[in-house]
Every structure is written in C-alpha cells, then in structure tokens.
Amino acid sequence: METMEWKAKWVAPETETGDAAPVFSTNFSLSNKVRRAVLHITALGVYEARINNCRAGEFILAPGWTAYPERLQYQSYDVTDLLKEANELQVLVGRGWYRSRMPGWKSSDYMKLLQTNPSALLAQLEITYADGSAETLASDESWSVAESPVRFSEIYDGEIYDASMEDCPKSPVRCFDGPSHTLIPQQGEEIREQERLHPASVFVTPKGETVIDFGQNLTGYVEISLSAQKGQVVDLSFAEVMDKEGNFYTDNYRSAKSQYHYTCCDGPQTYKPHLTFYGFRYIRVNKFPGGIGQMDPSCFTAVVLHSEMKRTGWLRSSDPLLNHLFDNIIWGQKGNFVDVPTDCPQRDERLGWTGDAQVFIRTACLNYDCEKFFTKWLADMAAQQGENGIIGHVIPDVLQEPHASAAWGDAAVICPWEIYLAYGNPDILKAQYTCMKKWVGYITETTTTPNLWTGGTHYGDWLGLDAPSGSYKGSSREDFIASAFYAYSTSLVIKAGKVLSEDVSYYTDLYDRIVAAFRQAYPVYETQTECILAAHFSLAPDPQAAADQLAEMVRSAGIQIKTGFVGTPYILHVLSKYGHADLAYSLLLRKEYPSWLYPVTKGATTIWEHWDGIMENGDFWSADMNSYNHYAYGSVADWVYSVAAGISPIEEFPGYERVQIAPTPDSRLDWLEAVLDTRHGRISSKWQKEENAWRYTIQTPVQARIRIGDKLYTVEAGSYVFYSDR
C-alpha cells in the first residue's frame, strides 16, 4: 500500500474542550489559478472537514474504524472546486470509535489507552497551480481551535448540538507526536448517506408520548428541517420496537443513551448529527419548538447510513412473507455494514464480531460487492493477530480476551476463502495466508489433545435453542464444535495454499490426523448442530447417515430447528444435499416460532438476534441481549441463492468464471427467482409451476453446468429454458 510524505504535524487543543467537540481551523489566500488541490486528512476520532463551509467528500464518520494502534486510515479528497481567493478550512473532530466508551459493558485497557490521546487532527492541503508551481498547507502551530456547537458526541450516547451558541474564541493548538508509522491510505469503503425515509405514521402511545414510525429498522440518523426561535429545543429518543401495550421501548439499548438534543437558532434551519449514528425504527419526540402538538411530521427525515457497496444480488418469490424475509436480510446487512461487520447498530456494543462475520460472509457477498469492505476488515484482523496466532472475538479487538473461540477465530480462514470464491481474486489469499496458517497453528499449540481442539474457552453453538436452562450456549459439545472447525479451517488452508502454489504437505498430514481423531473421539452425534457439522465438514464416516439423523431430529422436534449461530447457517444445506430438500423447505417456510418467518409475522423489518425476540404473547425475550437488527441468521439467503435457485460458483473457477446452476423447486411456492451480478456478468435462475411441469428460465454470461432433475447440461453463455416433471 503506497504511503505519502507528510509535512503536517499532529495538532490538538492546547486546553482540552471537555465534552464539546473541537473545531480546528486555518485561513489562507490564493493569488494564482489552481489546477488541482487535494486534502489529505485523518484524526484521532471522527472528523468532518469543510472548506468555505462546503463539506470535503461524502465520507460520514471518517476516517472510519480500524485497528488504531496498528492501522489508521487517512483520506484524500479533491477539493479544487471548493477553493476561492480567500479560504477557511475547518475540521470538526469528535470522539468516534477511537475515544468512545467502548465496548460499553466492561472496562477495556485497549480502549483506555486510546482514550488517553487528545482530540487531534492531521491535515495537509496540496495545491498545484496552473503555472506548474505547487504549495503545501499543513496543520501546525499556526492553526487555531475552538469549541464547536457540538456540545457532546459519542458513538453510543448520541449528540447534543447548540445552534444558538455564539462563536467561541479561538485558541492556540499544540503540536505533538501523534501516530505516523501506522498511517495508511483509505483501504475500505467509505460510509455514506444512502437513502432517505419519510415518516410512515405518527401516533400517541398509551402513555401519551408522541412517536414517529419510519416503517423500517435502520442505521443512520434523523435530519430535521424547521423554523424556530433561538433557544427552542428538539429532543428525540430512539427505539427499535414498541412493547406489547404499544409504548416506547428502549431497555434493549442497555446503557446506550442515544441522545439527540438540538437547541435551535432563529429562523429556518436544518440539522442532522455530525459525528455519531443510531439504530432505530421509531423516534419519540420529547420536546419540540412551540410544543409537541405543533409538530409537523414532514420536518423529520431518517437518513440511512452504510458503507458504500454495490448491490449485486436479488431474491424474489411467489410468497409475500418470504419476500419480506429477503428484504429484512438486505436491511440487516445494510444496518450492520458500517465500516466493519457489526453484530448490531443500536445498543452499547456495535462490535465487529468474528463469528457473525464468518456465518454471514457468503450471503453478504451475494447481496453486495463486499470485496473491498472485507479486505480492509481482514487486514485489521491480521494486524491484530497475536504472535501465537490468536484471533480476537471482535475486530477491531477492543475486548482483548486471552482465549479464542472456535467458529469465531475461524473467521481468519473462512472469510478470506469465501471472498476468493466470490470474486476470484487470489490477492486476498496472498494477503491473509500467513494469518490463516497462524490461526491453525494457534489451535495446534494450545489444544490439550493432539489432533483435536480441547480445553479451550468457547461460545459453543451460541444461542442454540437446545441450550440448558440459564445458558446462552446450545447443548452441542464445545470440544466437538472446536475440533470440527479445526478440521474445516485446516482444509481451507490446504485449498488456499494450493491456489498460491504453496507446499501444503504439513497441513494435509495434519488434516488427515484431525479427521481420524475426530471420528474416534466422536462416533455419536448428540444434537442437530453436531449432525450438521459432521456432515457439512465431511467429518462423518457416513455423511448420509448423519444427515438422516439430523432429519429425524428435526421431525421429532416438530419440524423445528434447535440450532444456534454454529449450526443454523448450514442446516438447510445438509438437509437438501442428502435428500431432504422437502424438509429444508419446511423449515424455511415455517411461520411458527422458531423460524425465519416467525419474526416477519411479528412485524420485523430486519433480522433478529433471537428467534423469539418478541415472544408469541408479546413479551420480550430479555432486555440485556435482544437486538432487532442482528444479521447472522440472514445467512439463510445463501441457501436460497445456491440451492433453491441453484446458482453456485465452481471452486475450480472462482468468481463465477464458470458456474453451476441446479435449481431445487418446491410445490409450496409457485415460483422463485435469483439474480446475481458477478465479475463476469449477470446470472439469473427462475423456476415456476406450469400445469404438469416445472419451467426453468436461466441466463448465464459464462459457460455453465446446469442440472435439471437428474439431467446435466453443459451450455455456453446465453439464455435457456428447460422443463421437468412435477
């Protein structure tokens, strides 16, 4: 990655501004015509840069969230069109992820160390004039700083803004030795404003509170446009759901205050938060100029934020509830892909959990082009990997736990491989291969049983529905899960090594020993998830028998899943691969709890953390861990794309250079369609009922192997129609 030569100095307020966000500034004049001007900039926190009161770039919450002690991004903006003869450059800097109270529920030495840093800025404006001469304006002791109208801003606790405030006097800055060797140019996608939603309804709760419903659980903030008198206040609160009495509910935000407090100036005005974001569907209007009864709902707009990603996948069917689920999966991804793949966007957490990411990554790369997004996140993972190969539970690793967990740390291997399959670019494997090997080495060196992974501390089958009373973990044996993922990650290191022409003989021998030890240690499978892993990872001596046992377990449970984070992503794959596609569809189309469609019947507009986040009687599962925007279980979309619609890459031709299309129809649907934009063009697969047949309409931009029933066709790029008996 290329780096630039910095002439700028890190600057901070000579006297800290407390809760108020500082605004740094400098004035300069230009006498020659400018050919090009580029602003290079970063901060310890998040920043918003303006030249002559016009925003530089569209990156919200720049410089983004990275493993700050190892990697701090800077951005480069072309600001040529913003310059005049006389200019002012202002940069507002807030706490952001760098100095907020993260992770929220525990003390973190990692974050305490970051928080000892001041609110600081590094900026360098490089100007090239029409006559070929050049000039550099850099942050240094000549700059000044003042308190801004942002009186408070923090990731969890929201923003307080005072537009009535008089300009504060400017003060000197101090230069200091901020990070220099960790600076890298922008690597990930920028966070940007993506959509704008208007209120869907306004109502008064039984408690007499006025609530606005935007009709969609989302990540972003609220923009207000109104006319007011100086000193009047707009105060809002945020929520994802109403309680069963219809009242505003915020307990699941835990300690996240999610404040939105705006003090007005005189006249017409527009405001939206500058340095934070919220997860919400509803807002409660606590205060409004002239009284809440005078409020015009049209003055409120919800602004959707997420990383800049191109949509690449679409699913549709004849079932409205299923279509709603597909929409919820998309919204769950948008709401949690805010620079890092977070678990949730609303409560005092919002962390890049590795387990969630590896569970969802295949679906993520079908829905959107996520190559750049994940490349940056995986680079942070590699940068923060321990010398012994340990991978944190979250990346950036604000938790710094002493033990790694199976299925979480395995993201180090699973995610690069899935990115490679999706986009066909071996660069991700080159960049991450050392990290991948070190992870397998960590397991090998820390296990208490050679060729298995035992003695560790794990999350198990997190949120498994077969969990013992009082436990968040499912009933699947933790050493079973850990050993299964040990085998799987080793197998992927072998595959990646072969792509890179590396010697993989050590890992091949290790894999064979793991499989042999696994079969000896675990001849019996006790849970749905154990059957799933044994079959899906090809660890069972007889995968068909393991899948049949799974099918029987599902039927014995009343056509119910009992799996958690580990088993759920694979359950439909195992059932359909081994002759139980009808049962897989039964689980997909089930409306009663527990199921993917149950939350839809309860009004969900995103994916829930718990199948019963709202229980059948209207009560909540809990207050302490109950997110209504938690994307992991949306991984089911991968099965719909690759099995129901039948579109999957051929491993020997990654990135859909060649494709396999093998649709699996079910008579409970009249039709189903998947469309996928790949690096090689658009693929579509649709099946629909006709009187006595299934009709398949397939479009492929590349050579494809198409399986219709028991018949296999090899076709070149084009559009095709096939039929089979029903």
N, C-alpha and C positions, 0 to 999 in steps of 0.2 A: 504494500500500500504506500503510495507516494506521500511524502510529508512536505510541508512548506517551511520556508525560513521565516521565523518570527522575529520582528523588530519590536513588537509590542511588549509591554510589561503588564503583569497582572496588577489590577488595581482593586482596592477595597475602600470602604468608608474609613476615614481616619477615626471617626467615632461611630460605633455600630448604631443602626437605626432601630433596633429592637424588633418588634413585630412588623413594623412598616417596611414594605419593600423599597429598597433604594432605587433611584433612577440616576444613572451616570450620564454625563453629557459633555460635549465639546462643541465649540463653534469654529468654523473655518470658512475661508473665502477662496473662490476660484477666479482667476483672471483669464485663463486660456480655455479654449473649447475642449471639452472632454470627449475622447474617443471611447473609453471604457473605464468603468470603475467597479471594483469588486470588494465587497466587505467580507473579511474572514473574521469569524467571531465564535466565542464559546463562553461558558460561565460555570461557576460553581453554584448550581441551582438550575432554574429555568429562566429564560430571558425572552423579551420582546423588544426588537430593535426598530427604531423609526428614524428616518431622515426627513427633515422638514415636515414632520408629523405624518409621514406616509410609511406604512409598515414595510420593512425589508423582508421579502419572502413570505411564504404561506405556512411555514413550519410552526405549528402550535406546540408549546412546551419544549421548544428547542433548548439545549442540544440533545434531548432525548435521554433515555435511561440506559446506561451501560455499567459494566463492572468498573466503577470510577477509579479505584486505586490502580487499576491496570490499563484502562482504556477510557479516554474522554474524547468524544467526538467534537469536531468544530465544523461549522457550516461556511459555505462560500456563496454569497449572493451577488448577482449582477445588479447594481444599484445605479447604473448610468442614468436612467431616466428620472431618478429622484433628485438629482443634483441641480442646484441653481448657482447663482453668483455668490450669494451668502447662504450658509448652511448651518444647520444644527443637527447633530447626531445624538440621539437619546436612547439609552438602553435600560429598560426596567428589568430588575432581577429579583426573582422570588426563590423560596426555599426549594421547591420542586422535590424530586425524588432524592436529591443529593443531601438535603438538610432537613427533611421532614421526619416526623416521629415514627419511623418505620422500624419493625413490621407492625406495630400497633398494640400487640397484646403481650409483648415481652421486651425486656431490655436487650439491646444488641450492641456489643462492643464495636462491631464493624461500623454501625451507624453512628455511634457516639463519636468515633474517631473522625468520621466525615463531618459531623456537626460542629466539631471544633474549628473548622475552616470558616472564614468570613464569607459574607455575601460578596462575590467577586466576579470580575469581568476581564476578558482578554479580547481585544478588538484591533483590527488592522485594516485600514481602508487603502487599497492600492489603486492609484489613478494613473491612467495613461492618457496623455493629451494628444490632440490631433497632430501636433508638430513632432510627435515621437518621443517627447520628454516624458518623464514619469515622476510621481511623487507618492510617498507613503505617509499616511497619517495614522499614528499608532497610540493606543492607550498608554498613558504615562502620568507623571505627577502634574502635568498641566491640565488634566481633566478635573472635573468637579462632580460632586454628588449631592443629592438632596433627598429628603423623604418624599415619597410619592403619595398620591391619593389612595393607593393600595395599602390600607392600614393593617391588613393581615391577609396572608395567603399561605395555604398549606395543602398537601395532597389529600389528606383525609378530612381536614376540618373546614375546607372551603375558603371563601374570600369575603373580606369586608372592604368596601370601597367608599370613599367620601369625595363625591364630585363637588361638594360645596367648599372644600378646603382651599384656602388661599395658597399661592405658591410659597413653598418653603425656601428659606435662604439656602444658597449653595455653599457647600463646604469643601475643603480640600480632600483629595484622595490620598491614600498611601500606597506605595508600590511594595510588593512582597514577592517572595519566591513561591509562586503557585506551581502547579504541575506543568511540566514541559515535556518530559520524556514519554508521558502517557498520551499525548495529543495525537489523534488520528483524524483524517478527513471523514466526512459523513459516509457511513457504510450502509446503514439501514434505510428503510423507507421513512419518509417524513410523515409525522402526524398532521393531518389536515382536517379542516371542516369539510364534511362530505355531503350532508343532507340537512334540510330544514323542515321541521314538522310543526304544524299549527295545532292548537288545542282541538281535541276530538269532542270533548264535553267539559262542562263546568257543573259542579254540584255542591250542595251543602251536606255535610255529614250529620249523623245523629247528634254529634257533639256540638254542632253549629259551626264547624270550620268550613271555609271555602276552599275547594280543591279543584285543580285543573288536571284533567287526564289527557295526555298526549297520545293515548291509544297504543303506545309501543314502549316497552322497556328498552332503554338506550343508554349509551355512554356519551357524555358531552356536557353541555351547559345550557342555560336559558338566557336568551337575549331579550331585553325589554326596550321598548320604544314608547315614550310617553312625554307629556308636558306636565311640568310640576313646578313647585316653588322651592326655593333654596331651603334646605334643611328637612324637607319631607323625606320619608323613608319607604323603600320597598324591601320587605323582608320575606324570604321564602324558605321553606323546608322541603326535603326531597324524600320520596318513598317509592318502592317497587310495587307494593300491594296494599290493598285495604284489608282490614280484619273482617271477621265474619259478620260483625254488626255494621260494616260499611264505614268504619272510622280509619283515619290516617294511621299507618303503622310503620314505625322506624326502629323497633327493637333489634331487628336483624342487622342494622348498621353498626351495632355494638358501640364502640366508643367514637366512631367517626361522626363528627358534628355536622359535616356537610353544610356549613353556613353559607348563606347568600344574603348579604346585608348591604344595601346600596342607599347612600344618602345623596339626595338629588341636589342639583344646581337649579338655577332659574331657567324656565323656558323648555322648549323641545329638547329631548336628549335621548341617546341610545347607549346602552351599556350591556356588556357581556363580560364574564370573568376573564382575566388575562393570564393567570398563572396556575390554574387548577382545573379539575374536571369532576363530574359527578356521575353516578349510576342511578337511573330513575325512570319511572314512567309517570309518576304523579308529582305535582308540586302543591304544597299548602301555602296559601297567601296569608301570611301573618300580619303584615302591615302594607298599606298602600296609600299613596297620596290622596287626601280627601276622604279616606275611609274605604274599606273593602267593598262596600256597596256601590262605590263609584267606579270600580274596576272594569275596564274593557278587556275581555279575554284576548282580543286580537293584538294587544300590545305585547303578548308573550309568544316567543318562538323557541322551540327546542332545536339546538344546533348539535348535530351528530358528529362526533369525532372518531376517527380511527386511522391507522396507518394507511398510507396511500398504496392500495393494491388493486390490480385489475381483476374484475370478476371473470371467472373462466368456466364455471360450472352451473348448470341449471337442472332442476328436477321438477317434473310435473306428473300428475296422475289424475285419474277419474274420481279420487276420493278427496273431498274438501278438507277433512281432518288431516290426512296425510300431507296435503299441500301446505297446510298451516304448520305442520311439523317441519317441513323443509324450510319454510320461511323463518321459523324460530331458530333453526340451526344456523342460517345465514346471519341473523341478528346476534346470536350468541358469539359467533366468530368476530363480527364487526366490533361488538362491545368489549371484547377481551383482547383484541389485537391492537393495543395502543402502545406501540413501540416494542413491547415484549408480550409473549403469550401469557396473559394473566389468568388466574382462576376466576376472579370476579372483579367488577369495577366499582363497587359501592361501599363495602364495609372497610374496617381498618385492617386491610390485608392487601389485595390487589398485587399479588406477587407472581413471579414467573415460575410457577410450579412445574418441575420437570416431568412429573408423572402425567399431569394433564396434557402437556405438550406432546409427549410420545403417543398417548392414547388417541389424540385428535389429528396428528400431523397429516395422515393420509387424506382424511376428509378435507382438512384445511387446504391442501394443495390441489384438490379437485374443485373446490368452490372458488378459490382465488389463486393468482400467481403469487406465491409466498416465498419464492426462492431468495430474493434479496432480504426479506424480512427475517427468515430463519438463518440465513448466512451470518448476519450480524449477531443474532442471539447465540448461535453456536460458537462464534468467535469469543464471545464473553464467557461462555462455558469453558472453553479450552483455556482461556486466560486465568480463570479462577480454579481450575482443577488442581487439587493438591499434588504435591510431589509424589505421594504414594498412589496417585490415581483417583482419589476420592472425588465424587461429584456431589455438589450440594443439592439439597431438596428443592431449592429455588435458585434461579439465575436471573438477574444478579443475586449473588448469595449473601443476602442480608441476615440470614439465620446462622450460618457458620456452625452447623451442627457437627459433632465429632464422628457421627456414623452416617453412612449412606444407606439408602433403602433400595431394595430390588424394585424394578418397574419404574422407579423414579430416576435413579442414577443411570439406568439403561437407556435413557434418552440420549446419552452421549453416543450411543451406537445406532439406535433405531432411527433417530431423526436424520442424521446425515444420509443413511441408506435410503430413507423414504424420499428425501429431496433429490437424490440421484435418480431414483426410479421415475419420479415425476417429471424431471426436466432433462435428464440425460447428460448432465454436465459433471464430469469427474472431478472438477476443481473442488467441490465440496468435500469429496472423499480425500483428496490430497491435503486440504486444509485441516481436516479433522482426524486423519488416520492415526496420528500419534495419540490423540485424546482417546480414540476408540480403543486402541491397544492398552493404554494405561488403565482404562476402566476395567477391562478384563483382568489385567494384572493386579488391580486392587482387590478384586474378588479372590483371585488365586492366592494372594498373600495373606488375606485376613480371615479366610474361612477356617473353621475348626475341624472340618472334614475334607480331606483331599478329594478333588473332583466333584464335590458338591458345594453349595454355599450354605453353611450352617453357622449358628452362633451370632448372627447379625441382629440388628435392630431395624425392623421394617414396618411399613404401613399395611402390609398384608393386602388382602382384597378389600381395599378401603371402601367403606360404606356398603359392603356386601349385605344383602337382605337376610342372609343366614347368620348374621353376627350374634354372638352370645349377648344376653341381656347386659346393657350398660357399656357395650363396646362399640366403637366405630369401625372395627375391623371385622371382616367376614370370618367365617369358620374355616376357610381353607388354611392349611398348614403353611406358616410363613416360610419355613425352610423348603417346602415343596415349591412354592412360588419363586423363591430366590434361586433355587437350583435350576428351575425351568428357564428363568431369564438368563442365568449364567450360560446355559447351553445356547439359547437363542442369540445372545449378544456375541458369543464366540463364533457362531455360524455366520453372522453378518460381518465380523472382522475378516473371516476367510473370504467371503464374497467380495468385500471391498478390496482386500489385498490382491485378489486375482484381477480385478479391474485395473489396479495400479501396477500390475506385474511385480508384486512383492512376493517374497518367499513366505508362504503361509504354512509350511510343514509343521511348525511348532503348534499352531492353532488347530490344524487338522487333527494332530495326535491328541491334543487337549480335548477337542470336541468329542472324539470317539470315547475317551475315558469318561467324560461327563455323562454322555448318554448311557454308557454301560453302568456307571454308578447310580444314575437316576433310576434306571429300570430295576436295579437290585434293591434300592432303598425304598422305592415307591411302587410296588406291584399292584396296589389297590388305590382307587380314587374315591375320595370321600365326599366331594362336593361338586356342584356344577362347574365351578371355576377350575377345579383340579382336572376334571374330564376335558374341559376346553383346552387348557394349556398342554396337556399330554397329547391331544390330537393335533392341535394347531401348530405346535412346535415340533411335531414328528418325533416325540419322545416315547410315545406308547409303542410297545411291540406290535400292537394291532390297533391302529388309529380308528378303524371302523368300529371295533368293539367299544372303544372309549366314547365315540360319537353316539353309538346306540345307547350306551349307559346314560349319557347326557340327555338324550331324547326321552328316555324313560323317567329320568329325574324331573324334567320339565313337565311331562304329563302328570306324574304323581303329585306335583305341586299345584296342579290345576291349571296347566298351561301358563306357568309363571316363571319369570326369571328370579333367581336368588343371588345373582352375581353383583359385584361391585365394580370399582374402577379397573381392576385387572381382567376380569372375565367378560364384562359386558361388550367391549369392542369386538370380540372375536366370536361371540356365541352364535350369531346368525351365520357366520362364515362356516363354522364347524358343522352346524346342522345341515346347511344346504350342500356342502361339499360331500357329505357322506349319506345322501339320500333322504334327508328330512327337510326338504325345502318347504313343504307344506306347513311344517311346524314352525319354521323360521318366519314364514308369513303370518302365522297365527300370533306369534309374539309381536311382530311389527304392527299388526292391525288391531291388537288388543286395546280396548278402551278403558278397561277397569284397572285400578291400581293392582300391581305395579306394571307400568308400561310406558312406552314413549308417548302414546296418545293420551294417557290419563291427564298430564298437565295441560294438554291442549283443551280437554273438556272442562278444565278449571280456569280457562281464560289465559293461559300462559302465552306470552309473545316472544319468549326466549327459552332456552333450556335451563332446567332447574338443577340445583346441586343434589337434591333429594327427590326421588320419585314422588314422595308424599310431602313435599314442601308445604302444600296445603292439603290437609287430610280430608277424607270424604265427608266428615262432619263440619268442615270449615275451620277447624283448629289448625294451628301451625305446628310443624314437626318440632321445632325448637326456636329459640331466639339466638343462641350462641353461634350456630353454624348453619345458616339457612339462606343461601343465596338463590335469587331467582334469575340470575344471569351467569351461568356456570357451564361452559361449552362442552365439557368432556363427553357426556352421554350423546352429544350430537354426532359422535363418531359413527353412529349407525348409518349415516348418509353414505359412507364408503361402501357398505354392503349394497345399498340401493343402486349406486353407480355401477359397481363392479359385478354384482351378481343378479339383482333384479333386472337392471337394464343391460348388464353383461359387458360393460366396457372396462378392459383392464390392459395395462402395458405388458408386453412380453419382456421378461427380465433380460434376455439377451439383446434386446433392442430398447433400452430405456428411453424415457421421454416421449413415448408413443411414436418412435420412429417406425415401428410396426406395431400392430395392435391385435388383440384378441377380443372378439365380441361374441358372447354366449348368453343371450337373454334367458331369464327364467321367469316365465309368466305365471300368474295365479288367477284362477277364475273369480276370485273375490274382487278383483279390480277389472274394470272394462278396458283400461289402457294405462300405460306408464311410459314416460319418455325421459331420457337423459341427454343433455347436450354438453359437450366438453370441448373447450378451446385449448389446443395443445401447441407446443412449439412447432408442430408440423401441420397445423390446420385444425379445422373443426370436425369433431366426430359426433354423430348423433345415433341414437338407438331408440326405437319406439316399437312397442308391441301393443296390439289391440285385438279385442274379440271381434270375430265375424261369426256368421251363423253356426258353422261347424268347424271353424278353423281359427288359428292364431295367425294374424298378419304382422310381419316384421318389416319395418322400414328402416334401413340402415344407410348411413352416409359415412364414408371414410376417406381421408385425404392421403392415406398411405396403404401399403399392402396390408391386408387383414386376414386373419384366420377367423372364420365365422362358423360357430357351431349352432345349429338349429336342431333341437332334439338330439338324436343320435347321428346326425349327418354333419360332416365337416367340409367346409368350402374354403378354398384359398382364393382371394379376389384381389384385384388391383384397386387403386383409388377410384372412387365413383359412388353412385347411389344404387341401392339394391332393394328388392322386395322379395321376401320369402314367405312361405306358408308352412304350417304344420297342423296336424290334427289336434283337436282339443279333447 
